[in-house]
Amino acid sequence: MAVAIAILTALGGALFWWARGNPRDALGVADDALTVARNAPRRPALPSPVQGTPGGGH
């Protein structure tokens, strides 16, 4: 668990450092991420379970 926290902390720090150095790029990336989140499907596209087959075959 400590390793996962250390990795996430390092990634968050690197992202923060990059955003401080490139604020316009960071705003553009954030805008793109919001657009993708808005356009994402609301339900996962998983196949529905089959209720039965014609003839009752297996």
C-alpha positions in Angstrom: 0.0 0.0 0.0 2.8 2.3 0.8 4.3 1.8 -2.6 1.0 2.7 -4.3 0.8 5.9 -2.3 4.4 6.8 -3.2 3.7 6.2 -6.9 0.5 8.3 -6.8 2.3 11.0 -4.9 5.1 11.1 -7.4 2.7 11.2 -10.4 0.7 14.0 -8.7 3.8 16.0 -8.0 5.1 15.6 -11.6 1.7 16.7 -12.9 1.6 19.7 -10.6 5.2 20.6 -11.6 4.3 20.4 -15.3 1.1 22.5 -14.9 3.1 25.2 -13.1 5.6 25.4 -15.9 3.1 25.2 -18.7 -0.2 26.8 -17.6 -1.6 27.3 -21.0 -1.0 23.7 -22.0 -2.5 22.5 -18.7 -5.7 24.5 -19.3 -5.9 23.1 -22.8 -5.5 19.5 -21.5 -8.1 20.2 -18.7 -10.5 21.5 -21.3 -10.0 18.5 -23.5 -10.5 16.1 -20.5 -13.8 17.9 -19.6 -15.0 17.6 -23.2 -14.2 13.8 -23.2 -16.0 13.4 -19.9 -19.1 15.2 -21.2 -19.2 13.1 -24.4 -18.6 9.8 -22.7 -21.5 7.3 -22.8 -23.5 7.3 -19.6 -23.7 3.5 -19.4 -20.9 1.1 -20.3 -21.5 -0.6 -23.7 -21.7 -4.1 -22.4 -23.7 -6.8 -24.2 -27.0 -7.6 -22.5 -27.3 -11.2 -21.2 -29.2 -13.5 -23.5 -32.5 -14.5 -22.1 -32.8 -17.7 -24.1 -32.1 -19.1 -27.5 -34.7 -20.2 -30.0 -35.3 -23.9 -29.5 -33.8 -24.0 -26.1 -30.4 -25.1 -27.3 -27.2 -24.8 -25.2 
